[in-house]
């Protein structure tokens, strides 16, 4: 499942940044090409047992933003949510399929014992 591999990638990035500290909250930004429901479901699965358990029980705070496309025809802009399948967007101008920007960004981590 695509969202599971995204979740695993996110978990790996979190673990690297956490440096062994226990993470209680992960903030991330996903573009509309990412299925945020699937990703939220996959995150605890990917986090379980990863990196010595530093992400176990961490909550995922996911912000969803529009994907952007820059097409070879010169069109550039935000894609409507129903335009994006996976990371492929269809140019509204010429109809060509292109790679939509975005995916998943790690915004921040909150560690155990830190104030919200
Ligand atoms: Zn185009």
Backbone and ligand atoms as CSV (ligand in chain L), in Angstrom:
chain,resi,resn,atom,element,x,y,z
A,1,UNK,N,N,0.853,-1.211,0.000
A,1,UNK,CA,C,0.000,0.000,0.000
A,1,UNK,C,C,0.876,1.244,0.000
A,2,UNK,N,N,0.567,2.160,-0.859
A,2,UNK,CA,C,1.371,3.367,-1.017
A,2,UNK,C,C,1.441,4.181,0.274
A,3,UNK,N,N,0.296,4.335,0.940
A,3,UNK,CA,C,0.275,5.159,2.149
A,3,UNK,C,C,1.108,4.539,3.268
A,4,UNK,N,N,1.195,3.214,3.288
A,4,UNK,CA,C,2.021,2.567,4.311
A,4,UNK,C,C,3.497,2.876,4.074
A,5,UNK,N,N,3.922,2.876,2.811
A,5,UNK,CA,C,5.334,3.199,2.564
A,5,UNK,C,C,5.608,4.665,2.882
A,6,UNK,N,N,4.615,5.543,2.639
A,6,UNK,CA,C,4.769,6.949,3.034
A,6,UNK,C,C,4.892,7.070,4.545
A,7,UNK,N,N,4.049,6.308,5.260
A,7,UNK,CA,C,4.069,6.341,6.715
A,7,UNK,C,C,5.410,5.837,7.242
A,8,UNK,N,N,5.927,4.790,6.602
A,8,UNK,CA,C,7.222,4.240,7.033
A,8,UNK,C,C,8.344,5.246,6.806
A,9,UNK,N,N,8.239,5.953,5.700
A,9,UNK,CA,C,9.237,6.981,5.394
A,9,UNK,C,C,9.156,8.109,6.431
A,10,UNK,N,N,7.917,8.487,6.767
A,10,UNK,CA,C,7.717,9.544,7.766
A,10,UNK,C,C,8.262,9.110,9.124
A,11,UNK,N,N,7.967,7.881,9.508
A,11,UNK,CA,C,8.451,7.339,10.777
A,11,UNK,C,C,9.981,7.356,10.813
A,12,UNK,N,N,10.607,6.974,9.686
A,12,UNK,CA,C,12.071,6.953,9.617
A,12,UNK,C,C,12.641,8.357,9.802
A,13,UNK,N,N,11.977,9.335,9.178
A,13,UNK,CA,C,12.456,10.722,9.312
A,13,UNK,C,C,12.294,11.227,10.739
A,14,UNK,N,N,11.146,10.865,11.359
A,14,UNK,CA,C,10.885,11.263,12.750
A,14,UNK,C,C,11.925,10.656,13.678
A,15,UNK,N,N,12.205,9.369,13.464
A,15,UNK,CA,C,13.131,8.653,14.332
A,15,UNK,C,C,14.517,9.274,14.252
A,16,UNK,N,N,14.893,9.677,13.031
A,16,UNK,CA,C,16.196,10.286,12.841
A,16,UNK,C,C,16.269,11.607,13.600
A,17,UNK,N,N,15.187,12.390,13.522
A,17,UNK,CA,C,15.186,13.678,14.178
A,17,UNK,C,C,15.055,13.533,15.697
A,18,UNK,N,N,14.364,12.488,16.125
A,18,UNK,CA,C,14.125,12.307,17.554
A,18,UNK,C,C,15.410,11.948,18.300
A,19,UNK,N,N,16.318,11.252,17.627
A,19,UNK,CA,C,17.580,10.902,18.251
A,19,UNK,C,C,17.414,10.142,19.562
A,20,UNK,N,N,16.454,9.245,19.609
A,20,UNK,CA,C,16.282,8.400,20.785
A,20,UNK,C,C,15.292,8.937,21.814
A,21,UNK,N,N,14.836,10.197,21.629
A,21,UNK,CA,C,13.841,10.739,22.569
A,21,UNK,C,C,12.446,10.192,22.246
A,22,UNK,N,N,11.608,10.095,23.252
A,22,UNK,CA,C,10.253,9.589,23.062
A,22,UNK,C,C,9.371,10.668,22.437
A,23,UNK,N,N,8.747,10.349,21.327
A,23,UNK,CA,C,7.914,11.316,20.600
A,23,UNK,C,C,6.456,11.122,20.992
A,24,UNK,N,N,5.765,12.216,21.317
A,24,UNK,CA,C,4.343,12.093,21.635
A,24,UNK,C,C,3.451,12.647,20.521
A,25,UNK,N,N,4.002,13.554,19.716
A,25,UNK,CA,C,3.176,14.120,18.653
A,25,UNK,C,C,4.031,14.437,17.430
A,26,UNK,N,N,3.486,14.112,16.277
A,26,UNK,CA,C,4.161,14.394,15.011
A,26,UNK,C,C,3.265,15.333,14.212
A,27,UNK,N,N,3.843,16.446,13.758
A,27,UNK,CA,C,3.097,17.335,12.874
A,27,UNK,C,C,3.649,17.203,11.468
A,28,UNK,N,N,2.760,16.978,10.513
A,28,UNK,CA,C,3.200,16.795,9.137
A,28,UNK,C,C,2.210,17.455,8.193
A,29,UNK,N,N,2.704,17.765,6.987
A,29,UNK,CA,C,1.852,18.372,5.971
A,29,UNK,C,C,1.821,17.444,4.766
A,30,UNK,N,N,0.608,17.121,4.336
A,30,UNK,CA,C,0.464,16.242,3.182
A,30,UNK,C,C,-0.228,17.006,2.076
A,31,UNK,N,N,0.158,16.747,0.850
A,31,UNK,CA,C,-0.569,17.345,-0.257
A,31,UNK,C,C,-1.774,16.472,-0.572
A,32,UNK,N,N,-2.701,17.038,-1.343
A,32,UNK,CA,C,-3.965,16.354,-1.591
A,32,UNK,C,C,-3.804,15.025,-2.320
A,33,UNK,N,N,-2.628,14.781,-2.922
A,33,UNK,CA,C,-2.400,13.500,-3.574
A,33,UNK,C,C,-2.252,12.353,-2.593
A,34,UNK,N,N,-2.049,12.710,-1.332
A,34,UNK,CA,C,-1.887,11.693,-0.299
A,34,UNK,C,C,-3.245,11.442,0.358
A,35,UNK,N,N,-3.584,10.192,0.537
A,35,UNK,CA,C,-4.826,9.859,1.223
A,35,UNK,C,C,-4.602,9.997,2.721
A,36,UNK,N,N,-5.076,11.126,3.290
A,36,UNK,CA,C,-4.753,11.435,4.679
A,36,UNK,C,C,-5.405,10.457,5.653
A,37,UNK,N,N,-6.555,9.904,5.271
A,37,UNK,CA,C,-7.223,8.932,6.136
A,37,UNK,C,C,-6.401,7.641,6.206
A,38,UNK,N,N,-5.987,7.179,5.018
A,38,UNK,CA,C,-5.136,5.981,4.939
A,38,UNK,C,C,-3.820,6.210,5.675
A,39,UNK,N,N,-3.267,7.388,5.491
A,39,UNK,CA,C,-1.975,7.683,6.097
A,39,UNK,C,C,-2.087,7.696,7.624
A,40,UNK,N,N,-3.161,8.309,8.136
A,40,UNK,CA,C,-3.365,8.344,9.586
A,40,UNK,C,C,-3.532,6.938,10.151
A,41,UNK,N,N,-4.152,6.069,9.357
A,41,UNK,CA,C,-4.337,4.690,9.792
A,41,UNK,C,C,-3.024,3.906,9.715
A,42,UNK,N,N,-2.205,4.240,8.720
A,42,UNK,CA,C,-0.957,3.504,8.518
A,42,UNK,C,C,0.134,3.941,9.489
A,43,UNK,N,N,0.031,5.181,9.970
A,43,UNK,CA,C,1.107,5.721,10.804
A,43,UNK,C,C,1.383,4.882,12.060
A,44,UNK,N,N,0.359,4.568,12.865
A,44,UNK,CA,C,0.649,3.756,14.059
A,44,UNK,C,C,1.196,2.375,13.721
A,45,UNK,N,N,0.792,1.843,12.574
A,45,UNK,CA,C,1.293,0.536,12.139
A,45,UNK,C,C,2.796,0.639,11.846
A,46,UNK,N,N,3.156,1.701,11.126
A,46,UNK,CA,C,4.563,1.905,10.786
A,46,UNK,C,C,5.388,2.245,12.024
A,47,UNK,N,N,4.753,2.950,12.971
A,47,UNK,CA,C,5.477,3.411,14.161
A,47,UNK,C,C,5.727,2.276,15.153
A,48,UNK,N,N,4.840,1.287,15.150
A,48,UNK,CA,C,4.944,0.203,16.127
A,48,UNK,C,C,6.261,-0.549,15.969
A,49,UNK,N,N,7.048,-0.508,17.003
A,49,UNK,CA,C,8.297,-1.268,17.000
A,49,UNK,C,C,9.441,-0.611,16.247
A,50,UNK,N,N,9.160,0.505,15.540
A,50,UNK,CA,C,10.225,1.157,14.775
A,50,UNK,C,C,11.138,1.948,15.697
A,51,UNK,N,N,12.405,1.978,15.365
A,51,UNK,CA,C,13.402,2.813,16.052
A,51,UNK,C,C,13.359,2.653,17.565
A,52,UNK,N,N,13.251,1.431,18.017
A,52,UNK,CA,C,13.256,1.182,19.459
A,52,UNK,C,C,11.994,1.657,20.155
A,53,UNK,N,N,10.945,1.906,19.396
A,53,UNK,CA,C,9.651,2.270,19.983
A,53,UNK,C,C,9.518,3.739,20.352
A,54,UNK,N,N,10.420,4.610,19.873
A,54,UNK,CA,C,10.344,6.027,20.255
A,54,UNK,C,C,9.087,6.717,19.708
A,55,UNK,N,N,8.461,6.102,18.698
A,55,UNK,CA,C,7.269,6.716,18.122
A,55,UNK,C,C,5.997,5.966,18.495
A,56,UNK,N,N,6.140,4.989,19.358
A,56,UNK,CA,C,4.957,4.214,19.703
A,56,UNK,C,C,3.991,5.065,20.507
A,57,UNK,N,N,2.739,5.093,20.067
A,57,UNK,CA,C,1.710,5.878,20.756
A,57,UNK,C,C,1.707,7.339,20.371
A,58,UNK,N,N,2.611,7.754,19.516
A,58,UNK,CA,C,2.634,9.152,19.084
A,58,UNK,C,C,1.408,9.455,18.226
A,59,UNK,N,N,0.854,10.646,18.390
A,59,UNK,CA,C,-0.278,11.006,17.547
A,59,UNK,C,C,0.235,11.755,16.322
A,60,UNK,N,N,-0.529,11.657,15.259
A,60,UNK,CA,C,-0.157,12.309,14.007
A,60,UNK,C,C,-1.125,13.440,13.727
A,61,UNK,N,N,-0.562,14.640,13.652
A,61,UNK,CA,C,-1.363,15.823,13.364
A,61,UNK,C,C,-1.084,16.204,11.912
A,62,UNK,N,N,-2.051,15.911,11.053
A,62,UNK,CA,C,-1.822,16.016,9.620
A,62,UNK,C,C,-2.564,17.204,9.021
A,63,UNK,N,N,-1.809,18.049,8.343
A,63,UNK,CA,C,-2.394,19.198,7.663
A,63,UNK,C,C,-2.405,18.863,6.174
A,64,UNK,N,N,-3.529,19.087,5.515
A,64,UNK,CA,C,-3.612,18.747,4.093
A,64,UNK,C,C,-3.662,20.025,3.257
A,65,UNK,N,N,-2.753,20.128,2.325
A,65,UNK,CA,C,-2.674,21.312,1.467
A,65,UNK,C,C,-2.818,20.884,0.005
A,66,UNK,N,N,-3.230,21.798,-0.872
A,66,UNK,CA,C,-3.372,21.431,-2.286
A,66,UNK,C,C,-2.021,21.077,-2.914
A,67,UNK,N,N,-2.054,20.104,-3.803
A,67,UNK,CA,C,-0.843,19.769,-4.560
A,67,UNK,C,C,-0.653,20.813,-5.656
A,68,UNK,N,N,0.581,21.049,-6.035
A,68,UNK,CA,C,0.876,21.996,-7.106
A,68,UNK,C,C,1.457,21.249,-8.301
A,69,UNK,N,N,1.206,21.795,-9.454
A,69,UNK,CA,C,1.736,21.180,-10.670
A,69,UNK,C,C,2.409,22.244,-11.522
A,70,UNK,N,N,3.568,21.910,-12.018
A,70,UNK,CA,C,4.213,22.743,-13.021
A,70,UNK,C,C,4.312,21.892,-14.280
A,71,UNK,N,N,3.617,22.312,-15.318
A,71,UNK,CA,C,3.530,21.507,-16.536
A,71,UNK,C,C,4.528,22.004,-17.578
A,72,UNK,N,N,4.903,21.089,-18.448
A,72,UNK,CA,C,5.829,21.423,-19.535
A,72,UNK,C,C,5.250,22.486,-20.471
A,73,UNK,N,N,3.913,22.607,-20.509
A,73,UNK,CA,C,3.281,23.604,-21.390
A,73,UNK,C,C,3.358,25.011,-20.813
A,74,UNK,N,N,3.818,25.107,-19.563
A,74,UNK,CA,C,3.947,26.428,-18.968
A,74,UNK,C,C,2.917,26.704,-17.883
A,75,UNK,N,N,1.897,25.840,-17.786
A,75,UNK,CA,C,0.885,26.045,-16.756
A,75,UNK,C,C,1.457,25.690,-15.389
A,76,UNK,N,N,1.176,26.531,-14.418
A,76,UNK,CA,C,1.569,26.185,-13.064
A,76,UNK,C,C,0.497,26.651,-12.096
A,77,UNK,N,N,0.211,25.853,-11.083
A,77,UNK,CA,C,-0.801,26.264,-10.130
A,77,UNK,C,C,-1.180,25.131,-9.201
A,78,UNK,N,N,-2.206,25.433,-8.383
A,78,UNK,CA,C,-2.692,24.435,-7.439
A,78,UNK,C,C,-3.713,23.550,-8.127
A,79,UNK,N,N,-3.632,22.260,-7.845
A,79,UNK,CA,C,-4.576,21.320,-8.436
A,79,UNK,C,C,-5.763,21.106,-7.508
A,80,UNK,N,N,-6.966,21.026,-8.077
A,80,UNK,CA,C,-8.106,20.665,-7.247
A,80,UNK,C,C,-7.939,19.240,-6.721
A,81,UNK,N,N,-8.528,18.956,-5.555
A,81,UNK,CA,C,-8.305,17.667,-4.901
A,81,UNK,C,C,-8.683,16.486,-5.795
A,82,UNK,N,N,-9.722,16.645,-6.619
A,82,UNK,CA,C,-10.179,15.515,-7.430
A,82,UNK,C,C,-9.313,15.312,-8.678
A,83,UNK,N,N,-8.312,16.159,-8.836
A,83,UNK,CA,C,-7.438,16.062,-10.009
A,83,UNK,C,C,-6.268,15.118,-9.764
A,84,UNK,N,N,-5.966,14.879,-8.519
A,84,UNK,CA,C,-4.724,14.205,-8.179
A,84,UNK,C,C,-4.954,12.741,-7.840
A,85,UNK,N,N,-4.293,11.866,-8.567
A,85,UNK,CA,C,-4.325,10.446,-8.235
A,85,UNK,C,C,-2.917,10.040,-7.848
A,86,UNK,N,N,-2.721,9.687,-6.613
A,86,UNK,CA,C,-1.361,9.435,-6.143
A,86,UNK,C,C,-0.593,10.735,-6.228
A,87,UNK,N,N,0.504,10.727,-6.938
A,87,UNK,CA,C,1.266,11.963,-7.076
A,87,UNK,C,C,1.214,12.482,-8.501
A,88,UNK,N,N,0.290,11.951,-9.290
A,88,UNK,CA,C,0.175,12.368,-10.677
A,88,UNK,C,C,-0.980,13.351,-10.803
A,89,UNK,N,N,-0.713,14.495,-11.383
A,89,UNK,CA,C,-1.750,15.483,-11.636
A,89,UNK,C,C,-1.952,15.640,-13.127
A,90,UNK,N,N,-3.170,16.007,-13.508
A,90,UNK,CA,C,-3.456,16.254,-14.919
A,90,UNK,C,C,-3.490,17.764,-15.133
A,91,UNK,N,N,-2.707,18.231,-16.060
A,91,UNK,CA,C,-2.663,19.667,-16.343
A,91,UNK,C,C,-4.033,20.134,-16.839
A,92,UNK,N,N,-4.633,21.143,-16.180
A,92,UNK,CA,C,-5.963,21.631,-16.596
A,92,UNK,C,C,-5.907,22.325,-17.941
A,93,UNK,N,N,-4.725,22.705,-18.379
A,93,UNK,CA,C,-4.587,23.469,-19.601
A,93,UNK,C,C,-4.432,22.564,-20.822
A,94,UNK,N,N,-3.516,21.600,-20.760
A,94,UNK,CA,C,-3.225,20.780,-21.934
A,94,UNK,C,C,-3.589,19.303,-21.732
A,95,UNK,N,N,-3.933,18.910,-20.510
A,95,UNK,CA,C,-4.391,17.548,-20.272
A,95,UNK,C,C,-3.283,16.523,-20.108
A,96,UNK,N,N,-2.061,16.975,-20.120
A,96,UNK,CA,C,-0.931,16.076,-19.944
A,96,UNK,C,C,-0.815,15.675,-18.471
A,97,UNK,N,N,-0.362,14.455,-18.250
A,97,UNK,CA,C,-0.139,14.014,-16.877
A,97,UNK,C,C,1.254,14.434,-16.429
A,98,UNK,N,N,1.323,15.014,-15.259
A,98,UNK,CA,C,2.624,15.449,-14.762
A,98,UNK,C,C,2.778,15.057,-13.311
A,99,UNK,N,N,3.972,15.254,-12.826
A,99,UNK,CA,C,4.224,14.904,-11.430
A,99,UNK,C,C,3.826,16.067,-10.529
A,100,UNK,N,N,2.832,15.844,-9.687
A,100,UNK,CA,C,2.398,16.883,-8.771
A,100,UNK,C,C,3.397,17.007,-7.627
A,101,UNK,N,N,3.568,18.227,-7.185
A,101,UNK,CA,C,4.497,18.465,-6.080
A,101,UNK,C,C,3.890,17.981,-4.787
A,102,UNK,N,N,4.675,18.049,-3.788
A,102,UNK,CA,C,4.089,17.806,-2.480
A,102,UNK,C,C,4.502,16.479,-1.946
A,103,UNK,N,N,3.523,15.599,-1.678
A,103,UNK,CA,C,3.859,14.411,-0.928
A,103,UNK,C,C,3.726,14.761,0.541
A,104,UNK,N,N,4.754,14.491,1.268
A,104,UNK,CA,C,4.639,14.555,2.711
A,104,UNK,C,C,5.837,15.278,3.309
A,105,UNK,N,N,5.545,16.309,4.119
A,105,UNK,CA,C,6.625,17.028,4.799
A,105,UNK,C,C,6.491,16.866,6.299
A,106,UNK,N,N,7.605,16.649,6.927
A,106,UNK,CA,C,7.632,16.601,8.387
A,106,UNK,C,C,7.807,18.015,8.909
A,107,UNK,N,N,6.823,18.503,9.692
A,107,UNK,CA,C,6.885,19.883,10.180
A,107,UNK,C,C,7.540,19.961,11.551
A,108,UNK,N,N,7.206,19.034,12.417
A,108,UNK,CA,C,7.776,19.129,13.763
A,108,UNK,C,C,7.410,17.952,14.627
A,109,UNK,N,N,8.129,17.840,15.705
A,109,UNK,CA,C,7.895,16.757,16.661
A,109,UNK,C,C,7.710,17.370,18.036
A,110,UNK,N,N,6.878,16.717,18.847
A,110,UNK,CA,C,6.816,17.104,20.254
A,110,UNK,C,C,7.267,15.895,21.055
A,111,UNK,N,N,8.162,16.144,21.998
A,111,UNK,CA,C,8.728,15.040,22.758
A,111,UNK,C,C,8.060,14.928,24.116
A,112,UNK,N,N,8.153,13.740,24.698
A,112,UNK,CA,C,7.592,13.504,26.027
A,112,UNK,C,C,8.176,14.509,27.012
A,113,UNK,N,N,7.321,15.109,27.825
A,113,UNK,CA,C,7.782,16.053,28.832
A,113,UNK,C,C,7.816,17.492,28.327
A,114,UNK,N,N,7.591,17.682,27.039
A,114,UNK,CA,C,7.563,19.029,26.486
A,114,UNK,C,C,6.166,19.610,26.566
A,115,UNK,N,N,6.077,20.899,26.810
A,115,UNK,CA,C,4.775,21.552,26.857
A,115,UNK,C,C,4.196,21.614,25.459
A,116,UNK,N,N,2.890,21.572,25.368
A,116,UNK,CA,C,2.221,21.617,24.072
A,116,UNK,C,C,2.315,23.008,23.472
L,1,ZN,ZN,ZN,0.041,21.542,-19.544
